[in-house]
Amino acid sequence: MHHSKKGRLTSRKEDDLDFSKVINMAIYDINKAVTSYLFPEMSKNEVITDFIYEVGHNAESKRMIFNRELSLILNNKNIAERTPHNKLIVCKENDETVKQKILSFTKQVENQTMIAEMDSLTEWRLDVFNQKLITFKRSADAEVFKDLYY
């Protein structure tokens, strides 16, 4: 899924500077007074397009609560009460190659794990009930049939 500039995490523009491109994130640990960056070094062509993490459980709706509501979250119903996972999922995209990477970190910015590397025809979703991250690739021929079905 290729994100346009309007689909970035922020959209502020000022004096010809493009604030829509988020290239890094930092997490400040209040208890330890330590700031940790997700990416010590990042290419100027790589941008963060999505990030999600669990923040709690809503007993009334039986759903996990996330840092923000996204269409990337599936199957979030009838979830038994549990402690939120200590995971942060980040999606980076290379503007030149249109390749995406999905990475996992602990919320303490430790244990970086590459989950998937995808092209522009591949998308991902988080299945909350089954606690799985799903990737799926669309056919390159899908555009040919678009007008027949939509």
N, C-alpha and C positions, 0 to 999 in steps of 0.2 A: 504494500500500500504506500504509494508515494504521496507525501504531504505537500501541499502548496504552502506558500509563505503564510497565507491566511490560516492554515491548519497547524501552525507552530504553537509552541506553548505560550508565547506572548506575541503581541502585535503592535507594540508602540514603535513609532518612527519619529526621529527627531534629527534635524540638521543632516540629512542624508546618511545617518547611521541606521543600520537595520538591527533593531532589537528583537526581531522575531527569531533569530537564530540563537538557540541556547547550546553552547558548546561544552559546558561543564556544570556540575552541581556540587555544592558543599553541604555537609551536614555538621552542625555544631552540637557537640555533646555538652549539655549544660552542666552535668555533674562533674565531668572531667575537665571542662574548659578547654576542649580540644576541637579544632576544625579539621575535618577530613574531606578531601576532594575525591570524587568518584574516579576521575581520570587525571593522573599526574601530568600526562602529556596527551594532547588531542590535536589531530590535524585540523586545519582551518576549514576543511571540506566536510568534516563530520559534525553533525548536529544531533542533539537529543530531541526526538519527536514525541516520545511518550514516557511516562514513568508512573508506576502504580505501586501501592502497598496497602496492606490491611491496617486499619486503625482501631477496630473494635467489632463487637457483635451487637446487633439490635435484636433483643429477645422478642419484642412484639412482632416484628416482621419476619423474624427467623432468617435474617440475612447478615452477611458480613458487611461492614462499613469500610469503604476505601477512601483514600485521600481525595479522590474526586470521582464523579460519576462518568464512566466511559462506556462506549459501545463495545469495548474490548473485553468487558466482563460478562460472562455467560453463566447460566445455571446457578444463580445466586439466590436460591430459595430452599426452604426447609433445611437450613444449615443448623446443626446442633451447636449449642453454645460452646465456644472454645476460645482459647487465647489467640490473638492475631499472630500470624506467622511473622518471624523476624526476617522477612525478605523484602527487598526492594527490586522490582523488575524495571529495567531501563531499555528503551529501544533507541538505537542510534542509526542515523542514515547518512550515507556518503552522498553529498550533492552531485559529485561528478559521475560516480558509477551507479548511483541509485540502488546500491546494495544496503541492506539493513542488517543490524546485529541486535540480538536480544541477549541481555546480560542480566545476571542475578548477583546481588550483593546482600550481605546482612545489613540491617539498619545501622550498624556501626561502621559501615563501609569496609567490610572485611570479606574475604573468601569470594573474590570476583570469579564468576563462572560464566563461560560462554554457553548459552542455551541453544542458539540457532543463528545461522547466517543465511540471509534470504535475498532473493532478487525482487524486482518490482511486481512480479505476479504472485508473490507469496504474502499471505497475511497471517496474523496470529490473534488468538483469543485466550483468555484465562477462564477455565472451567472451575468455578469455585467449589461446587459440590464434590467433584471428583479430585480436586486439588491437582489439576494438570494444566499445563500450557500446551495449546494445540496450534500447530501451523498447518496451513493448507495452501496449495498452489492452484491457481486458476489456469485454465488453458489459454494459450496465446491466441487461439481461434475464437475465444469468447466474444471478442469485439465484432466478429463477422455476424454473429447471431443476435446481437443486442437489439437491433431494430425489430426483429421478429417477435420478441417476447416482452418488450417494454413500451 
